[in-house]
Amino acid sequence: MTSIREEAAILVPLSTNCDYSREIINIALDRFDDSAYPYKNIAYSGVYFLTKQTEYLLPYFEQDIPCVVQKEYNKNISESISNNDRSGYMIYQDNKKLVL
């Protein structure tokens, strides 16, 4: 399963069309020119995590939802005690917020 850091790295470009890692390096090297990068919010993106506390989401994980760009899960759902405890995740991008 991917890390929370990897999932966040996916969400930024989906929402803003910005390569966040590249721009952080440009900032560190004093090469960032915000006028050259007309980033804007191009979409809504988000992530849903599957845990014992959110097991009501399992039917959505089992469906093919067109706006879901990446998902990973198993049906052995465990309780979440820390940020790393999850049985799956689902990342989406759409023209509106996905409310499940």
N, C-alpha and C positions, 0 to 999 in steps of 0.2 A: 504494500500500500504506500502511496506517496506521502511525503511529509507535509505538514501545514505550510512550511515555507515554499515548497514546490507548488502547492495549490494557490497560494497568494500570488506567486509569480505568473500564474496562468490568468488570474482574475484581472490584474491591472491592464494588460494589453486588450483583453476582451471588452473592458469598459471604456478605455481611453484611447486605444490605438497607439499607445506609447510603450516603447521598449524600456521599461523601468531600469533594468540592470545597466543597459548602455548609457542611459542618461545619468545615472548615479556616478558612473565612471567619468563621464564628461564633466560633471560638476566637480568631482575630486581633482581632475586635471585642469580645472578652470577653462574648459572648452565649451561649456554649455551656453547656448544662445537661444533663449526662449522665443525670440521672434522668428527663428528658423523652424520651430516646431509648433505648428498650430493645433496642438492636441485639444480635443474636446470630448465630451462624453458622447460616444457613438452608440452606446447600448447599455442596457442593464445587464449585469452579470452577478452571480452569487453562487454560494455553495450551501448545500444541505448535507448534514452529517447524519449517518444512521447509527443509532445507539439504542440501548434498551429504553431510554427516556423518549426517543423519537421513533420507536418501532411502527407507529401509525403511518410513517412515510414509506414503509416497505413496498406497498402496492405501486407507488410511483417509481421506485427503483426498478421494479420488475417490468414496467412499461417502456415502450420506445416513445419518448417525448421528443418532438422535433428540435426544441431549443436546447436540449441537453447535449453539451459538447464533449463531456467526459464523465464517466462514472465507473466506480469499482465498489463491489460489495460482496458480502457473503451472508447467508441466511442464519449463520450462527451468531445471533445478535447478543452483544455483551453490554453490561452496564458501563457507563462513562464515569470515571472517577477523576481523570485528568484530561488535558487537551489532546493527548495522544491516544486515548481510548475511544475507538470507534470501530464499527463493523463495516463502514463504507462511507462514500461521499459521492455527491452528484453536483457537477458544475454546469451552470446554464448561462446562456447569453440570449437575450431577447429584446424586443423594442419596448417591453414593459416588465415590471417586476413580477417574478413568478411567485405566487403565493399558494402554498400547498396546505 
